[in-house]
Amino acid sequence: MPTLEHNALVEMFRERPELAPHVLATLFHVEVPPHASVSVVESSLDQLIPAELRADLVLELRDAKGALVLAIVLEVQRDVDPDKKFSWPMYVTGVRARKRCATVVLVVAPDAAVAAWAAESIDLGLGVGSIKPLVLGPAVVPEITDPAVAEKETELAVLSAVAHGNGPNGLTVLQAALAALGRLDQEHAMVYFQLIWDGLRKPMQQALEALVMERQIEGAATLPPFVQRLIDRGKLEGMREGKLQGMREGKLQGMREGKLQGMREGKLQGMREGELKGMREGELKGKKETLLRLLARSGIVLAEDESARIQACSDIATLDRWIENVLGAKTATEVLS
């Protein structure tokens, strides 16, 4: 079953397809054909190919006239799988024959050993022909330590944190990546943070916890709020009940007495009774959709009664709690607790 790590990496390229040719040009120094668009197409490469031979993603690059100039078959590889040495050549030749264009396989392999294995040339027979996948692994992904660069290259900063978060400069790499996550919407930022967190070894997780604690105490926190929420769950119980309590209450009180002041005094009286009802319904719908997408990305399957429970929920705070519970959860029961 695909994991959150696998799904998150696939979705990263699906939602920003131009990332693939950007990686080819900047990290592999490949001369990518001039193109006007990049689009995601079907991942089933051919009706004659068995269903199990399905790539994670297929991207097409087209020029200004709509002509196909390059196809990129993307695979996320977390473990060594000897079968891939046979399926990857099939991907290249199948797509190339079908699309009549240049075709490459781009393998995203977060683990250094798996990346080294995936980067080996694949002999097609008798040493007279071979295919060499382009492998995006720790040896290729740069260490991004500058927050300004991370904000411009958010996805690359996430890949950098996954690849180098446990290295000598790991904490600096993590700070840059987390600062970049603060610019994303909550759903994407949560998924990417979970992707980064799950790849960290215990010492680096503890170092990141200490950094969050220090910044929160000093009042200089610039990290997304969900970072603290995830670490809080069973990791910083003392902070939850102590030094952060006043800060949480203070910020919430400021919002209650500040941003909502005009609404209390009647400036938005009509919205309160009319538009706010629609806004609340819209917010509830959005929260439910976010929760369901996060569950799908985490590979968590809902039973019929669990799905009905989500759809019937009309409490935003409960939906927020369930959304936060997805991080680190393995079952629907843990999420809906």
Secondary structure, 3 states (H helix, E strand, C coil): CCCHHHHHHHHHHHHCCCHHHHHHHHCCCCCCCCCCEEEEECCECCCCCCCCCECCEEEEEECCCCCEEEEEEEEECCCCCCCHHHHHHHHHHHHHHHHCCCEEEEEECCCHHHHHHHCCCEECCCCCCEECCEEECCCCCCCCCCHHHHHHCHHHHHHHHHHHCCCCCHHHHHHHHHHHHCCCCHHHHHHHHHHHHHCCCHHHHHHHHHHHHHHHHHCCCCCCHHHHHHHHHHHCHHHHHCHHHHHHHHHHHHHHHCCCHHHHCCCCHHHHHHHHHHHHHHHHHHHHHHHHHHHHHCCCCCCHHHHHHHHHCCCHHHHHHHHHHHCCCCCHHHHCC
